[in-house]
Amino acid sequence: MTVPTVVLVHGAFADASSFRALIPELLDSGIPVVAPAVPNRSLNGDAAYIASVVRQIPGDVVLVGHSYGCAVITVAGTEDNVRALVYLAGYALEEGESLGELQGRFPDSSLATALVQTEFPLPDGGTGVDVSVDPAKVHDVFAADVDPEITRVLAVAQRPLAAAAFGEPASAAAWRSKPSWGVVSTSDRTINPDVERFGYERAGSTVTEIDSSHLVMLSHPKEAADVVREAIRATEH
């Protein structure tokens, strides 16, 4: 039986190195892994990029998203070779729903007062807005249970998200046709844990709750890997 490839899709304010603790757990289990860089420019554009990566992988794929990356895999997961979706502390959007709409139904997390906006040039000559986390607040808001020596690096190596992505409606909801698993980070200060619970329940996900900060795959890699392995086992064919 061929083991599916796990594609790890990072979120906003981070890059694929945020999976540094999870990747060895999966590789040591004989699971092939791909961890691409997400452009973080637009929800459906980012999903189209991840879908292009998925299409070029021979065989089945399990998509694993973190945070904003969960919204990305919700759209990209409609690719034919995607076997399952795994959500780590993130957004399971409905088709036509935006991040801002889902998040707006619940009280704000600490992230709301920790965001920093900067400008960047657009190809048409206009100006876009990037959003990142105040480096001084990354540890407390984003990664309170992660080694401070790691978070001081994460704080200055952020991959910002274009602000426009927050208001962009998802063009698809792959969980309607694919099985899903969701991890709630119960001590999350970046996304309200109830946002995670709501999305997973609506998607019919198999849910695991872990007492963790937002970066659950960095502070609890073994538990996160267990969920991924469960998704692989449950969808074997």
Rosetta blueprint (number, residue, H / E / L):
1 M L
2 T L
3 V L
4 P L
5 T E
6 V E
7 V E
8 L E
9 V E
10 H L
11 G L
12 A L
13 F L
14 A L
15 D L
16 A H
17 S H
18 S H
19 F H
20 R L
21 A L
22 L H
23 I H
24 P H
25 E H
26 L H
27 L H
28 D L
29 S L
30 G L
31 I L
32 P L
33 V E
34 V E
35 A L
36 P L
37 A L
38 V L
39 P L
40 N L
41 R L
42 S L
43 L H
44 N H
45 G H
46 D H
47 A H
48 A H
49 Y H
50 I H
51 A H
52 S H
53 V H
54 V H
55 R H
56 Q L
57 I L
58 P L
59 G L
60 D L
61 V E
62 V E
63 L E
64 V E
65 G E
66 H E
67 S L
68 Y H
69 G H
70 C H
71 A H
72 V H
73 I H
74 T H
75 V H
76 A H
77 G L
78 T L
79 E L
80 D L
81 N L
82 V E
83 R E
84 A E
85 L E
86 V E
87 Y E
88 L E
89 A L
90 G L
91 Y L
92 A L
93 L L
94 E L
95 E L
96 G L
97 E L
98 S L
99 L H
100 G H
101 E H
102 L H
103 Q H
104 G L
105 R L
106 F L
107 P L
108 D L
109 S L
110 S H
111 L H
112 A H
113 T H
114 A L
115 L E
116 V E
117 Q E
118 T E
119 E E
120 F E
121 P E
122 L L
123 P L
124 D L
125 G L
126 G L
127 T E
128 G E
129 V E
130 D E
131 V E
132 S E
133 V E
134 D L
135 P H
136 A H
137 K H
138 V H
139 H H
140 D H
141 V H
142 F H
143 A L
144 A L
145 D L
146 V L
147 D L
148 P H
149 E H
150 I H
151 T H
152 R H
153 V H
154 L H
155 A H
156 V H
157 A L
158 Q L
159 R L
160 P L
161 L E
162 A E
163 A H
164 A H
165 A H
166 F H
167 G H
168 E L
169 P L
170 A L
171 S L
172 A L
173 A L
174 A H
175 W H
176 R H
177 S L
178 K L
179 P L
180 S E
181 W E
182 G E
183 V E
184 V E
185 S E
186 T L
187 S L
188 D L
189 R L
190 T L
191 I L
192 N L
193 P H
194 D H
195 V H
196 E H
197 R H
198 F H
199 G H
200 Y H
201 E H
202 R H
203 A H
204 G L
205 S L
206 T E
207 V E
208 T E
209 E E
210 I E
211 D L
212 S L
213 S L
214 H L
215 L L
216 V H
217 M H
218 L H
219 S H
220 H L
221 P H
222 K H
223 E H
224 A H
225 A H
226 D H
227 V H
228 V H
229 R H
230 E H
231 A H
232 I H
233 R H
234 A H
235 T L
236 E L
237 H L
